Amino acid sequence: MTKTKSYKYGPYTFKSYCKPVGQGWEVGFTYQNRNYFVGNFVHKTEATKWWTLFNKEIVGFSKKFTMSADMPVTWYCNFLSNHLYTTYYTWLDKVFNKHETTFKKAYTKDFKRYMKMKKHMTTGTKHTGYNMKTA
């Protein structure tokens, strides 16, 4: 499911989009068919969360940093692009930290359980030759 949003800023029209690409998702910002921001995601839920924040950032940026008639549009787009990438990577750091915490806890729990099972294994129940190898 592709989502798009257009922004009118004086005589200029900017577009943002969220669309499926391959096995993942892409969120982007364009002006006159030139990409100024592209973010890639594996999961739709994360792409959707970013899409919501992303569009709020665009509106907030345009209110905070108004563009005058004599300002080059491409320069302003680059300025906005740098802001979006800064926000994007800050947001990703938070998301990755949450994933790291979740999987670290799961690994620790599994490791403890493995060590308990290993203590109770008898020689006859141990399997040999089941090491993972590259194909």
N, C-alpha and C positions, 0 to 999 in steps of 0.2 A: 504494500500500500504506500504510494508516494504522497507526500505532503508538500505543498508549496505555499509560500507567502510572499506577497509583493509589498514593497515599501516605496511610497512616493515621497520624495524629498525635493521640493521645488520642481524643476523640470525633469529631474532624474528619477528613474525607476530601478530599484535594486530588488533582487530576488533571493530568497533562501529556500532550501529544499531539504527533504529527508526522504531517501529512497533506498530500496533494497539493491545491493550490488553483489553479485556472485553469492557467496555464502553468508555475507554480512550486510551492513548498512552504512550509508554515507550521508553526512549532513554537510551542506555547503552553502556558500554565499557568493553570488555572482553579480556582475554589472556588465552589461553589453556582452554577454556570453564569455566573459573572462572570469575564471575562478579566483576569488580572493581569500577563500577559506574552504578547506575540505578536512573533515574529521571522519575517521573510519571506526566502525564498531563491529564486534562479533555478535553481540546480542541486541535484539530489538528493544528490550526494556531499557538498556543503557542509552541507546540512540534516542529513544523517546524522551528520557529524562534530560539528556543534553539538549535536544531540540527545544524543549520548553525554556530552559535557562538561556540558551543561545539567542532565541528571539527576544527575550527580555533584555539581554545585553545589548543587542542592536538598537532597540528603542532607547534604552538608558544612555547609551553612548551618544546617540544623535541629539538627545536633549542636553547632555552635559557639554558636548563639543559641537556647536553649531557650525555649519559650513557656510561661508560667505560666497557671494556671487563671483568674486575674483579669485577664489581658492581653486587650485587644480583638483578636479574630481578624482583622478587616479591617485593623487597624493593622499586625499582624504580616505579613499578606499584602502590604501596601504596602511594608513594610520589605524583605521577600524580593524583591518586584518590583523595587525600586530596585537591590538587589544583582545580580539577574539582568540587568537592562539595562546596568549598569556592566560586568559580565563580558562580555555580548554585544558591546557596542561596542568593548571592548578586543580581543576575539577577532577581530571584523571588521576592525579596523585592521591586525592582523597578516596576515589573509587578503588584504586589498586591497594591502598593501605587496608581498606575494609576486607578485600579479597585475601590479602596476605594474612591478616589476623584470623579470618575464618578457617583458612586451610592449615595454618600453623596449629591452631587448636585441634583440628581434626587429626592432623598427623600425630601430634603428641598423644592424643587419646588412643589412636590405633597402635602407636609404638608401645605404649604401656601394656595394652592388651596382648600384643604379640609377645612381649617379654614374659608375661604370665603364662601364655600358652606354651612358649618354648621350654619353660621350666618343667612342665608336665608331660612333655613329649617323651615317648620311650624310643629306644633305638630302632625298634621295628616299625614305628610309624613315620620316621623321618624319610622324606623323599630325597633321593639324590639325583642329580642330573637335570633338575628343573631350573636351571639358571637361564635368565633371559639372554638372548643373543640377537644380534642384528641379522636381518634376513639377507 
